[in-house]
């Protein structure tokens, strides 16, 4: 089976996170969207149709007989079964959005049948943390099926069902309190929960990641691979290779890859007047209502902030921005910005590349021309946001 996950117009609603990845690479729950499809179709070849400047890093794998799936569709067992029931030329439609097309090409007009089917469709940034609870529960069932957990050592306290705790080979958990009564907890291979942590599920800790001593996790939180987290986290999704290693609060937030949050930095997730939170939208080029009372920080890849940084409710930080200084910076910090509440200037590409090379080397990875070209493309496409700096 050949599956191609294609980006549609919802990609624009998910910027800045989709500046650097296809929609299917977004983590929601314990897995990315693509990883979820791999569990439902383990023998399938799965690739992407995305923006041209991303296609080299995320190549498409063509085949005469391909199932095209909208990358914004959240996988489920019901959706899988509906896909398997389709015949050649049939398509699932929902609100005029093509979810799946069993045909030779995405633009084929040879649709014989339209099958109506309701599904979760990711097209807003806050959905990533808002849906994280239910997606963690679904993913836990997927990834623990027919697998046996390591035992929890006696230095820890477990509250709730042991069936809702899974510890992979090589993981270390010491002298901590884990509560699965509010949701499952999954500790991946070679991850570490240091002493004194208090964790409520649903919670996922990715491979080679750490919760530092005394970390407080309030649940519906997913930490990707090679991350370090500390302080207080409530309903947070971190994609991977990012650190929030020290005290400070992060809540109702989504953090991309290669980010660093300085010591004692905090985000507000509730306005003082309890009003609905607005969030910057790249597609409409303005702030739009979220329908939420709780909404914190969205941070694009390669963004960083210095110690004691304060982010206001509903702040969007663009790709490769560096925020520091006293006071609250504005609620939308454009990509490749350098500064804070006192003022901003352009974060020049050569400086961005220099830092990126260092952080990649720390992980034993190469910051290559492919990665540079992606950032160069984003720098050029977002330059209008930085006109006031020049």
C-alpha positions as CSV (number, residue, x, y, z in Angstrom):
1,X,0.0,0.0,0.0
2,X,1.3,3.5,-0.9
3,X,-0.1,6.4,1.1
4,X,0.6,10.1,0.4
5,X,-0.3,12.6,3.1
6,X,-1.1,15.8,1.3
7,X,-1.2,19.3,2.8
8,X,-4.2,21.4,2.0
9,X,-5.2,25.0,2.9
10,X,-5.3,24.1,6.6
11,X,-1.5,24.3,6.5
12,X,-1.8,28.1,6.5
13,X,-3.8,28.0,9.7
14,X,-1.0,26.0,11.4
15,X,1.8,28.4,10.8
16,X,4.5,29.0,12.1
17,X,4.7,25.3,13.0
18,X,4.2,24.3,9.3
19,X,6.8,26.6,8.0
20,X,9.4,23.9,8.8
21,X,7.4,20.7,8.4
22,X,4.5,19.1,6.6
23,X,1.2,19.0,8.5
24,X,1.6,15.2,9.1
25,X,4.8,15.8,11.1
26,X,2.8,17.7,13.8
27,X,2.8,15.8,17.1
28,X,-0.6,15.6,18.7
29,X,-0.9,13.1,21.5
30,X,2.0,10.7,21.9
31,X,2.7,10.4,18.2
32,X,2.9,12.6,15.1
33,X,0.0,12.3,12.5
34,X,2.3,10.3,10.2
35,X,3.3,8.0,13.1
36,X,-0.3,7.3,13.8
37,X,-0.9,6.2,10.2
38,X,2.0,3.9,10.5
39,X,0.4,2.1,13.4
40,X,-2.9,1.7,11.5
41,X,-1.1,0.6,8.3
42,X,2.2,-0.9,9.4
43,X,3.2,-2.3,6.0
44,X,2.4,0.9,4.1
45,X,4.9,3.2,2.4
46,X,3.9,6.7,3.6
47,X,5.2,10.0,2.3
48,X,4.2,13.6,1.9
49,X,2.9,16.1,-0.7
50,X,3.9,19.5,0.8
51,X,5.4,22.8,-0.1
52,X,8.1,22.7,-2.7
53,X,10.8,24.1,-0.4
54,X,10.1,21.3,2.1
55,X,9.8,18.5,-0.4
56,X,13.5,17.7,-0.6
57,X,13.7,17.0,3.2
58,X,10.3,15.3,3.2
59,X,10.2,13.5,-0.2
60,X,7.2,12.1,-2.0
61,X,7.1,8.5,-3.0
62,X,5.0,8.0,-6.1
63,X,3.2,4.8,-7.1
64,X,0.6,4.1,-9.8
65,X,-1.9,3.0,-7.1
66,X,-1.8,5.5,-4.3
67,X,-4.2,6.3,-1.5
68,X,-4.2,10.1,-1.0
69,X,-5.0,11.2,2.6
70,X,-5.5,14.7,3.8
71,X,-2.7,15.3,6.3
72,X,-4.9,17.3,8.5
73,X,-7.2,14.3,9.2
74,X,-6.6,12.8,12.6
75,X,-6.3,9.0,12.2
76,X,-8.7,6.6,14.0
77,X,-9.8,3.0,13.8
78,X,-13.1,4.0,12.3
79,X,-11.3,6.0,9.6
80,X,-9.0,3.1,8.9
81,X,-11.9,0.8,8.4
82,X,-13.7,3.2,6.1
83,X,-10.5,3.6,4.0
84,X,-10.2,-0.2,3.7
85,X,-13.8,-0.4,2.5
86,X,-13.3,2.0,-0.4
87,X,-13.1,0.8,-4.0
88,X,-11.0,2.3,-6.8
89,X,-12.2,5.8,-7.6
90,X,-14.1,6.3,-4.4
91,X,-13.4,9.2,-2.0
92,X,-14.3,10.2,1.5
93,X,-15.6,13.8,1.7
94,X,-16.4,15.9,4.7
95,X,-17.6,19.5,4.4
96,X,-16.3,19.6,0.8
97,X,-12.8,18.7,2.0
98,X,-11.3,15.6,0.3
99,X,-9.9,13.4,3.0
100,X,-9.0,10.4,0.9
101,X,-9.0,9.5,-2.7
102,X,-8.3,6.0,-4.0
103,X,-7.0,6.9,-7.4
104,X,-3.9,7.3,-9.5
105,X,-3.5,11.1,-8.9
106,X,-4.8,13.6,-6.4
107,X,-6.3,15.8,-9.1
108,X,-8.0,12.9,-10.8
109,X,-11.6,13.6,-11.8
110,X,-12.5,9.9,-11.8
111,X,-14.4,9.8,-8.5
112,X,-17.2,7.3,-8.8
113,X,-18.6,7.6,-5.3
114,X,-18.4,10.2,-2.5
115,X,-18.6,8.6,1.0
116,X,-19.7,10.9,3.7
117,X,-17.7,10.4,6.9
118,X,-17.1,12.7,9.9
119,X,-13.6,13.0,11.3
120,X,-11.4,15.3,13.3
121,X,-9.6,17.8,11.0
122,X,-6.7,19.8,12.3
123,X,-7.0,23.4,11.2
124,X,-6.2,25.6,14.2
125,X,-3.2,25.8,16.4
126,X,-5.0,25.5,19.7
127,X,-6.5,22.2,18.7
128,X,-3.0,20.7,19.2
129,X,-3.1,21.1,22.9
130,X,-6.9,21.0,23.2
131,X,-7.1,17.6,21.6
132,X,-4.0,16.3,23.3
133,X,-5.8,14.5,26.1
134,X,-8.0,12.3,23.9
135,X,-5.1,11.7,21.4
136,X,-2.8,10.6,24.2
137,X,-5.4,8.0,25.3
138,X,-5.8,6.7,21.8
139,X,-2.1,6.6,21.1
140,X,-1.4,4.8,24.4
141,X,-3.7,1.9,23.3
142,X,-2.0,1.8,19.9
143,X,1.6,1.7,21.0
144,X,1.2,-0.6,24.0
145,X,-0.7,-3.3,22.2
146,X,1.0,-6.7,22.5
147,X,3.9,-5.0,24.4
148,X,5.0,-5.6,28.0
149,X,6.1,-2.7,30.2
150,X,9.1,-2.7,32.5
151,X,8.2,-2.7,36.2
152,X,8.1,0.5,38.1
153,X,10.9,0.4,40.8
154,X,10.0,0.5,44.5
155,X,11.4,4.0,45.0
156,X,8.3,5.4,43.2
157,X,4.7,5.9,44.2
158,X,2.0,4.9,41.7
159,X,-1.5,6.3,42.0
160,X,-4.1,4.6,39.8
161,X,-4.0,1.6,37.5
162,X,-0.6,0.0,36.7
163,X,-2.2,-1.0,33.3
164,X,-2.1,2.7,32.4
165,X,1.7,3.0,32.9
166,X,4.2,1.8,30.3
167,X,7.9,2.1,30.7
168,X,10.2,1.1,27.7
169,X,13.5,-0.6,27.8
170,X,16.3,1.6,29.0
171,X,14.0,4.2,30.7
172,X,14.8,5.3,34.2
173,X,12.2,6.4,36.7
174,X,13.2,7.2,40.3
175,X,11.6,8.4,43.5
176,X,8.7,10.1,41.8
177,X,4.9,10.2,42.1
178,X,3.0,9.0,39.0
179,X,-0.8,9.3,38.8
180,X,-2.5,7.3,36.1
181,X,-6.0,7.8,37.5
182,X,-6.4,10.9,35.3
183,X,-4.9,9.3,32.2
184,X,-2.1,7.0,30.9
185,X,1.6,7.6,31.3
186,X,4.2,6.4,28.7
187,X,8.0,6.7,29.3
188,X,9.8,5.9,26.1
189,X,13.2,4.2,25.5
190,X,16.2,5.7,27.3
191,X,14.1,8.5,28.8
192,X,14.5,9.6,32.4
193,X,12.2,10.8,35.1
194,X,14.5,12.3,37.7
195,X,13.9,12.2,41.5
196,X,11.0,14.1,43.0
197,X,8.9,14.5,39.9
198,X,5.1,14.7,40.2
199,X,3.3,13.5,37.0
200,X,-0.4,13.2,36.2
201,X,-1.5,11.5,33.1
202,X,-2.1,11.7,30.2
203,X,1.7,12.1,29.7
204,X,4.2,11.0,27.2
205,X,8.0,11.4,27.5
206,X,9.8,10.7,24.3
207,X,13.1,8.8,23.7
208,X,16.2,10.2,25.3
209,X,14.2,13.0,27.0
210,X,14.3,14.0,30.7
211,X,12.1,15.5,33.3
212,X,14.4,17.3,35.7
213,X,14.3,16.9,39.5
214,X,11.0,18.2,41.0
215,X,9.2,18.7,37.7
216,X,5.4,19.1,38.0
217,X,3.4,17.8,35.1
218,X,-0.4,18.4,35.3
219,X,-1.3,16.1,32.4
220,X,-2.4,16.2,28.8
221,X,1.3,16.8,28.1
222,X,3.5,15.3,25.4
223,X,7.3,15.7,25.3
224,X,9.0,14.6,22.1
225,X,12.4,13.0,21.7
226,X,15.7,14.5,23.1
227,X,14.0,17.2,25.3
228,X,14.6,18.4,28.8
229,X,11.8,19.8,30.9
230,X,11.5,21.2,34.4
231,X,9.3,23.5,36.5
232,X,5.6,23.4,35.9
233,X,3.8,22.2,32.7
234,X,0.1,22.0,32.1
235,X,-1.4,20.8,28.8
236,X,1.8,21.3,26.8
237,X,3.0,19.7,23.5
238,X,6.7,19.9,22.7
239,X,7.6,18.4,19.3
240,X,11.2,17.3,20.0
241,X,14.9,18.5,20.4
242,X,13.7,21.4,22.6
243,X,14.4,22.4,26.2
244,X,12.5,24.0,29.0
245,X,14.9,22.6,31.6
246,X,14.3,25.0,34.5
247,X,11.6,26.5,36.8
248,X,8.8,28.5,35.3
249,X,5.3,27.8,34.1
250,X,4.3,26.7,30.6
251,X,0.6,26.0,30.0
252,X,-1.8,25.4,27.1
253,X,1.2,25.7,24.8
254,X,2.9,24.2,21.7
255,X,6.6,24.3,21.3
256,X,8.4,23.3,18.0
257,X,11.8,21.7,17.6
258,X,15.2,23.2,18.4
259,X,13.7,25.7,20.9
260,X,15.1,26.8,24.3
261,X,13.1,28.4,27.1
262,X,15.3,30.2,29.6
263,X,15.3,29.7,33.3
264,X,12.3,31.1,35.2
265,X,10.4,32.1,32.0
266,X,6.6,31.9,32.1
267,X,3.6,32.2,29.9
268,X,0.2,33.4,30.9
269,X,-2.6,31.1,29.7
270,X,-5.5,33.1,31.2
271,X,-6.4,36.8,30.7
272,X,-6.9,38.8,33.9
273,X,-10.5,39.6,32.8
274,X,-11.1,35.9,31.9
275,X,-12.0,37.0,28.3
276,X,-11.7,34.9,25.2
277,X,-8.1,34.7,23.9
278,X,-7.2,35.9,20.5
279,X,-4.3,34.4,18.6
280,X,-2.2,35.6,15.6
281,X,-3.2,34.0,12.3
282,X,-0.7,34.1,9.4
283,X,-3.3,33.3,6.8
284,X,-5.7,36.1,7.7
285,X,-2.9,38.4,8.8
286,X,-4.6,39.4,12.0
287,X,-5.6,38.3,15.5
288,X,-8.5,35.9,15.5
289,X,-10.7,34.6,18.3
290,X,-9.9,31.1,19.5
291,X,-13.1,30.4,21.4
292,X,-10.9,29.5,24.3
293,X,-10.4,31.0,27.8
294,X,-7.1,29.2,28.2
295,X,-4.5,29.6,25.5
296,X,-0.8,30.2,26.2
297,X,2.3,30.1,23.9
298,X,2.9,28.9,20.4
299,X,6.6,28.8,19.4
300,X,8.0,28.0,16.0
301,X,11.1,25.9,15.4
302,X,14.5,27.4,16.4
303,X,12.9,30.1,18.6
304,X,14.5,30.8,21.9
305,X,14.0,33.1,24.9
306,X,16.3,34.3,27.7
307,X,15.9,34.0,31.4
308,X,12.9,35.5,33.1
309,X,11.0,36.0,29.8
310,X,7.3,36.8,30.3
311,X,4.9,35.8,27.5
312,X,1.4,37.2,27.6
313,X,-1.8,35.1,27.0
314,X,-2.0,33.9,23.4
315,X,1.5,34.7,22.2
316,X,2.8,33.4,18.8
317,X,6.6,33.4,18.4
318,X,7.8,32.9,14.8
319,X,10.6,30.6,13.5
320,X,14.1,31.4,14.6
321,X,13.2,34.3,16.9
322,X,15.2,35.2,20.0
323,X,13.3,36.9,22.7
324,X,14.8,38.5,25.9
325,X,14.7,41.4,28.3
326,X,12.2,42.7,30.9
327,X,8.5,43.4,30.3
328,X,6.0,41.6,28.1
329,X,6.9,41.4,24.4
330,X,4.0,41.8,22.0
331,X,1.6,38.9,21.3
332,X,3.0,38.2,17.8
333,X,6.7,38.1,17.4
334,X,7.6,37.7,13.7
335,X,10.0,35.1,12.4
336,X,13.7,36.0,12.7
337,X,13.1,38.7,15.3
338,X,15.8,39.6,17.9
339,X,14.8,41.5,21.0
340,X,11.8,41.9,23.3
341,X,9.5,44.5,24.8
342,X,12.2,47.2,24.5
343,X,12.3,46.7,20.7
344,X,13.0,44.3,17.9
345,X,15.5,44.0,15.1
346,X,16.2,41.4,12.4
347,X,17.9,38.3,13.5
348,X,20.3,37.9,10.6
349,X,20.5,34.5,8.9
350,X,24.3,34.0,9.4
351,X,23.7,34.3,13.1
352,X,20.7,32.0,13.0
353,X,22.8,29.4,11.1
354,X,25.7,29.7,13.5
355,X,23.5,28.9,16.5
356,X,21.6,26.1,14.7
357,X,24.9,24.4,13.8
358,X,26.0,24.4,17.4
359,X,22.7,23.0,18.7
360,X,22.6,20.3,16.0
361,X,26.2,19.3,16.9
362,X,25.2,18.9,20.6
363,X,22.7,16.2,19.4
364,X,25.3,14.6,17.1
365,X,23.4,15.8,14.0
366,X,24.4,17.9,11.0
367,X,22.9,21.3,10.2
368,X,23.2,20.8,6.4
369,X,22.4,22.8,3.3
370,X,18.9,21.3,3.2
371,X,18.1,22.8,6.6
372,X,19.7,26.1,5.6
373,X,17.6,26.3,2.5
374,X,14.4,25.8,4.4
375,X,15.2,28.6,6.8
376,X,16.3,30.9,3.9
377,X,13.0,30.3,2.2
378,X,11.1,31.2,5.5
379,X,13.3,34.2,6.0
380,X,12.4,35.5,2.5
381,X,8.7,34.7,2.7
382,X,8.2,36.5,6.1
383,X,10.3,39.6,5.4
384,X,7.2,41.9,5.2
385,X,6.6,41.3,9.0
386,X,10.0,42.7,9.8
387,X,9.8,45.9,7.7
388,X,9.4,48.1,10.8
389,X,12.8,46.9,12.1
390,X,14.7,48.2,9.2
